[in-house]
Amino acid sequence: MTKTGVILKKKPSTSEPSGLKSGANLIASATPSQQAVFLAKLTPTELAALPYLFEFWAMPHQLPPLGDWRSWVVMGGRGAGKTRAGSEWVRAMVEGVTADKHGAARRVALVGETLDQAREVMVFGESGLLAVCPPDQLPVWRASRRMLEWPNGAIAQTFSAFDPESLRGPQFDAAWADELAKWPRGRDAWDMLQFSLRLGDDPRACVTTTPRRVGVLRDLLDLDTTVVTHAPTTANRANLAKSFLLEVQSRYGGTSLGRQELEGVLLEDAENALWLSGQMAACQRAEIPKLSRVVVAVDPPGKSKTNSDDCGIIVAGVDMTGDVGEWTAYVLEDATVHAAKPSIWARAAIEAMKRHGAERLVAEVNMGGDMVEAVIRQIDPQVSFRAVHATRGKSVRAEPVAALYEQGRVFHARGLGVLEDQMCQMTTSGFAGKGSPDRLDALVWALQDLMIEPAQKWLRPSIRGL
């Protein structure tokens, strides 16, 4: 029991305050007189402890499941109480039975989309760590080190998902990852976080997020070591403004956006998507036949800065058995990189060519012009290079490629989840995902070169002699 009685010891059943076992839901629904009787039976210490006894107030989805798990994903709609669940879990991990005793965790990573969001939401937010900890266990914020420090010596450091490399080196026995599905470099940051969770006997992570169909979240949910709790926005309606609920329900209820942001449902496909998740699963192949041609396609970023888009690099090949209408293509590798310098993505593309014995490098030059070829030839002057220009919108360019998938003429090697996520977010009206569909753009250029243009030439009367 802490100095403020945060851990409320159970009394013998004969004298236990009425309703204590049943939780806050029964107390909240009781009459004022019943509530008064309940409170009158509590000691001063128990009264002081009650606001901080989260197991008493929490909704079911805010409490970690029992069992042997590695990651707990709290998935819900906006305002469903995800942040509070994360804060309280961290608090439960670091607090001991008294203010000077150690808890289950002593070093915690707090990872948000940005450092500002990690600080303002996870630390200083209305449901952040400073708001939920009792006075005798209140941590101190060390701004210069971006770190919370508890009276018992436990610390929690903040990190940005924009900078996965900052997680290379530190080590932790617990981690709280907020809004994982929004992380701009989600897979890289999550992977680095997993490598850092190596202290103690049972390092664990809590993930609080509104669901989005991104590869890192999908893969995490598929793991046997992951447990999930879920709730819609309305589960927490007692703590939300009625006007907010009425407004969002009237505007977004029943829509795809409402299902994701209010119901907390993980949507599998975007509305009017050119590719469906079922297609992606069906087109995967464990074995690849001998291919007639292999190319590497590149979609360079528009600018060379650390916050620029990725450089899409896709390796694909074609089996030219039979007439051109019978050819099949295979997507072999997604070699996409995030590079601040053109020389980095150019080298990555050349190395992909060497790995797969590709005969040509195809690159879009709308943004870089002659510079794209010049950079590539600095790495390999002899490379077979073809420049392509985008004259139509992304979805229009993608539609003929999507048709090849519908015909069952394109297959994927395993492990292309991020690319496939982008594909399922490309709709007839444009890209519905976040950022640029760099991987998808490179895929389109590769299959354009391997499949679509040869078919167009074959169909021309002048070529066929018709």
Secondary structure, 3 states (H helix, E strand, C coil): CCCCCCCCCCCCCCCCCCCCCCCHHHHHHCCHHHHHHHHHCCCHHHHHHHHHCHHHHCCHHHCCCCCCCCEEEEEECCCCCHHHHHHHHHHHHHECCCCCCECCCCEEEEEECCHHHHHHHHHCCCCCHHHHCCHHHCCEEEHHHCEEECCCCCEEEEEECCCHHHHCCCCECEEEEECHHHCCCHHHHHHHHHHHECCCCCCEEEEEECCCCCHHHHHHHHCCCEEEEEECHHHHHHHCCHHHHHHHHHHHCCCHHHHHHCCCCCCCCCCCECCCHHHHHHCECCCCCCCCEEEEEEECCCCCCCCCCCEEEEEEEEECCCCHHHCEEEEEEECCECCCCHHHHHHHHHHHHHHHCCCEEEEECCCCCHHHHHHHHHHCCCCCEEEECCCCCHHHHHHHHHHHHHCCCEEECCCCHHHHHHHHCEECCEECCCCCCHHHHHHHHHHHHHHHHHHHHHHCHHHHCC
